[in-house]
Amino acid sequence: MTIVRSEIFKRFPEILFGMSTNSGGVSSGTLGLNLSFHVNDNPDDVKENRKRFFAQLGISEDHVAFTRQQHTVNIVTVNQSGINENCDALITGKRNIFLSISVADCTPVMLYDPRENIIAGIHAGWRGTAGRITEKTVLQLKNDYNCDPAEIVAFIGPSAGKCCYEVGEEVASQFPERCSSVLPNGKYLLDVKLANAIQLLECGVRNSNIEVHKECTIENGLYHSHRRDGKGSGRMLAIIGMTK
């Protein structure tokens, strides 16, 4: 099983972070290590995939907080595990509660403030990014938990890259100009990872505290990609938590 790790979070032994790929699962075809019950997969296979993934991380699913993501800018603070409806970002200050973000081309943005001991997980697809969900999460950390953005450490995970993520002008126009480039066919290549990095910087997060994973989920078959595989795509989970 291949799990994506973060170099920047390795500075903090109390932080557990890992993101699944499509490696090491039991689901059929392109589903592989699918971790979602909401795609066309056998539920028993999903249960086995989750069992394997969480065992690899060394945590129990009973300690994981999940999201029912709807491409919103809704942010929920959690104090316990379980499913959280209609939200695309989670925040917690509780240790041994692991925040889970589901992705298959959308961008996972994971935050940690080591001074205030607060973490956040963000599902930033193009809609959420255009709605500035990452900025809104940082501001909520600042306003509700006294976090100094300069202390926040951020990991922007594997997702659709500018090399492959083709969108229309109506989407590209919602982002800073430097996040897109026009193609001869009139479409645009969009860099959602850069757009989220810009939001972090504009909020006061230091550039040296931001790690951006370079790999593109569409281009690299190690990852699930809805854009590439359509209904044959599974979902990955990015997990962050503070251990006791």
C-alpha positions as CSV (number, residue, x, y, z in Angstrom):
1,M,0.0,0.0,0.0
2,T,1.3,3.4,-1.0
3,I,0.4,6.3,1.4
4,V,1.3,9.9,0.7
5,R,3.1,11.6,3.6
6,S,3.9,15.2,4.3
7,E,7.4,16.4,4.8
8,I,6.3,19.6,6.6
9,F,4.2,17.7,9.1
10,K,7.2,15.5,10.0
11,R,8.4,18.5,12.0
12,F,5.7,17.7,14.5
13,P,5.7,14.2,16.0
14,E,2.3,14.7,17.6
15,I,0.7,15.1,14.1
16,L,-0.5,12.0,12.2
17,F,-1.0,12.6,8.5
18,G,-1.5,10.2,5.6
19,M,-3.4,10.2,2.3
20,S,-4.4,7.1,0.6
21,T,-3.7,6.3,-3.1
22,N,-5.2,3.6,-5.3
23,S,-2.6,1.1,-4.1
24,G,-3.3,-1.9,-1.9
25,G,-7.1,-2.4,-2.1
26,V,-9.4,-5.2,-2.9
27,S,-12.1,-3.5,-5.1
28,S,-12.4,-4.6,-8.7
29,G,-11.1,-2.8,-11.8
30,T,-10.0,0.8,-11.4
31,L,-11.7,1.1,-8.0
32,G,-8.7,-0.5,-6.2
33,L,-8.3,1.0,-2.8
34,N,-11.6,2.9,-2.9
35,L,-12.6,4.2,0.5
36,S,-16.0,5.6,-0.3
37,F,-19.4,3.9,0.1
38,H,-20.9,6.5,-2.3
39,V,-19.5,5.1,-5.6
40,N,-20.4,2.0,-7.5
41,D,-18.5,-0.4,-5.3
42,N,-19.2,-3.5,-3.1
43,P,-19.7,-2.2,0.5
44,D,-17.8,-5.3,1.8
45,D,-14.8,-4.3,-0.3
46,V,-14.9,-0.7,0.9
47,K,-15.0,-2.0,4.5
48,E,-11.9,-4.1,3.9
49,N,-10.1,-1.2,2.1
50,R,-10.8,1.1,5.0
51,K,-9.7,-1.6,7.5
52,R,-6.4,-1.9,5.6
53,F,-5.8,1.8,5.3
54,F,-6.6,2.7,8.9
55,A,-4.5,-0.2,10.1
56,Q,-1.6,1.2,8.0
57,L,-2.0,4.5,9.7
58,G,-2.2,2.9,13.1
59,I,-5.6,4.3,14.0
60,S,-9.2,3.1,14.5
61,E,-12.0,4.2,12.2
62,D,-14.0,4.8,15.4
63,H,-11.8,7.9,16.0
64,V,-12.3,9.4,12.5
65,A,-14.6,12.4,11.7
66,F,-16.0,12.2,8.2
67,T,-17.6,14.7,5.9
68,R,-20.6,14.5,3.6
69,Q,-19.0,16.9,1.1
70,Q,-21.3,19.0,-1.2
71,H,-18.7,21.5,-2.7
72,T,-19.8,24.1,-0.2
73,V,-17.8,26.5,1.9
74,N,-19.4,25.2,5.1
75,I,-17.0,24.6,8.0
76,V,-17.8,22.4,11.0
77,T,-16.0,22.2,14.3
78,V,-16.0,18.7,15.7
79,N,-15.4,17.2,19.1
80,Q,-16.1,13.6,18.3
81,S,-15.9,11.1,15.5
82,G,-18.7,10.2,13.1
83,I,-20.2,11.7,9.9
84,N,-20.8,15.4,9.5
85,E,-23.4,16.4,7.0
86,N,-23.2,19.1,4.3
87,C,-19.7,20.5,5.0
88,D,-16.4,20.6,3.2
89,A,-14.1,21.6,6.0
90,L,-13.6,20.3,9.6
91,I,-11.8,21.8,12.5
92,T,-10.9,20.2,15.9
93,G,-8.8,20.9,18.9
94,K,-9.3,17.4,20.3
95,R,-6.5,14.9,20.4
96,N,-7.1,11.5,19.0
97,I,-9.9,12.7,16.7
98,F,-8.8,12.3,13.1
99,L,-10.2,14.5,10.4
100,S,-11.0,12.9,7.0
101,I,-11.3,14.6,3.6
102,S,-12.4,12.6,0.6
103,V,-10.9,13.4,-2.8
104,A,-10.5,12.2,-6.4
105,D,-9.1,15.3,-8.2
106,C,-10.2,17.9,-5.7
107,T,-7.6,19.5,-3.5
108,P,-7.1,18.5,0.1
109,V,-5.7,21.3,2.2
110,M,-4.6,20.2,5.8
111,L,-3.7,22.8,8.4
112,Y,-2.1,22.7,11.9
113,D,-1.4,25.4,14.4
114,P,1.3,24.0,16.8
115,R,0.9,26.9,19.2
116,E,-2.9,26.6,19.7
117,N,-3.0,22.9,19.0
118,I,-5.8,23.1,16.3
119,I,-6.1,21.2,13.1
120,A,-8.3,21.6,10.0
121,G,-9.0,19.5,6.9
122,I,-10.4,21.2,3.8
123,H,-12.0,19.7,0.7
124,A,-11.2,22.4,-1.9
125,G,-12.6,21.6,-5.4
126,W,-12.8,24.4,-7.9
127,R,-16.2,25.5,-6.5
128,G,-14.9,25.6,-2.9
129,T,-11.7,27.2,-3.9
130,A,-13.6,29.9,-5.9
131,G,-15.7,30.4,-2.8
132,R,-12.4,30.8,-0.8
133,I,-13.0,28.0,1.6
134,T,-9.3,27.8,2.6
135,E,-9.3,31.5,3.4
136,K,-12.6,31.2,5.4
137,T,-11.1,28.3,7.4
138,V,-7.9,30.2,8.3
139,L,-10.0,33.2,9.3
140,Q,-12.2,31.0,11.5
141,L,-9.1,29.5,13.1
142,K,-8.0,33.1,13.8
143,N,-11.3,34.4,15.1
144,D,-12.5,31.4,17.1
145,Y,-9.3,29.9,18.3
146,N,-6.8,32.9,18.5
147,C,-4.6,31.3,15.9
148,D,-1.9,33.4,14.4
149,P,-1.9,32.6,10.6
150,A,1.9,33.1,10.6
151,E,2.1,30.0,12.9
152,I,-0.1,27.8,10.8
153,V,1.5,25.0,8.8
154,A,-0.2,23.8,5.6
155,F,-0.1,20.8,3.3
156,I,-1.8,21.0,-0.1
157,G,-2.1,17.4,-1.4
158,P,-2.2,15.6,-4.7
159,S,-5.0,16.8,-6.9
160,A,-5.8,17.7,-10.5
161,G,-2.8,19.7,-11.8
162,K,-2.5,22.5,-14.2
163,C,-0.9,20.1,-16.7
164,C,-4.2,18.3,-17.1
165,Y,-7.1,20.1,-15.5
166,E,-9.0,21.7,-18.4
167,V,-12.0,24.0,-17.7
168,G,-14.1,26.6,-19.5
169,E,-13.7,30.3,-19.3
170,E,-16.6,30.6,-16.9
171,V,-14.6,28.6,-14.4
172,A,-11.2,30.1,-15.1
173,S,-12.5,33.6,-14.8
174,Q,-13.2,33.0,-11.1
175,F,-9.5,32.6,-10.3
176,P,-6.5,34.9,-10.3
177,E,-5.0,35.2,-13.8
178,R,-1.8,33.5,-12.8
179,C,-3.8,30.3,-11.9
180,S,-4.7,29.5,-15.5
181,S,-3.5,29.6,-19.1
182,V,-5.6,29.6,-22.2
183,L,-5.4,26.8,-24.8
184,P,-5.7,27.1,-28.6
185,N,-9.2,25.5,-28.3
186,G,-10.4,28.4,-26.0
187,K,-10.3,26.2,-22.9
188,Y,-8.1,26.9,-19.9
189,L,-5.7,24.8,-17.8
190,L,-6.4,25.6,-14.1
191,D,-4.1,25.4,-11.2
192,V,-6.3,24.9,-8.1
193,K,-3.4,24.1,-5.9
194,L,-1.8,27.4,-6.6
195,A,-5.1,29.2,-6.0
196,N,-5.3,27.7,-2.5
197,A,-1.7,28.5,-1.8
198,I,-2.4,32.1,-2.7
199,Q,-5.3,32.2,-0.3
200,L,-3.1,30.9,2.5
201,L,-0.4,33.6,1.7
202,E,-3.0,36.3,1.6
203,C,-4.3,35.3,5.0
204,G,-0.8,35.6,6.5
205,V,0.5,32.0,6.4
206,R,4.2,32.1,5.7
207,N,5.4,30.7,2.4
208,S,8.0,28.5,4.3
209,N,5.1,26.9,6.2
210,I,3.3,25.7,3.0
211,E,4.0,22.4,1.3
212,V,2.5,21.8,-2.1
213,H,2.5,18.2,-3.4
214,K,3.5,18.3,-7.1
215,E,1.7,15.2,-8.4
216,C,-1.4,15.4,-10.5
217,T,-4.2,12.9,-9.9
218,I,-5.3,12.9,-13.5
219,E,-1.9,12.3,-14.9
220,N,-0.6,9.7,-12.4
221,G,-2.4,6.4,-12.3
222,L,-1.4,5.9,-8.7
223,Y,-4.3,8.1,-7.7
224,H,-8.1,8.0,-8.1
225,S,-9.3,10.5,-10.7
226,H,-12.9,11.3,-11.4
227,R,-11.9,13.4,-14.4
228,R,-9.9,10.5,-15.9
229,D,-12.0,7.4,-14.8
230,G,-15.5,8.8,-14.5
231,K,-17.8,6.3,-12.8
232,G,-14.9,3.9,-12.5
233,S,-13.1,6.2,-10.1
234,G,-13.0,5.5,-6.4
235,R,-12.2,8.0,-3.6
236,M,-9.1,8.6,-1.5
237,L,-9.0,9.9,2.1
238,A,-6.6,12.5,3.5
239,I,-6.3,12.1,7.3
240,I,-4.9,14.5,9.9
241,G,-5.0,14.2,13.7
242,M,-3.2,15.1,16.9
243,T,-2.1,12.0,18.8
244,K,-2.2,11.9,22.6
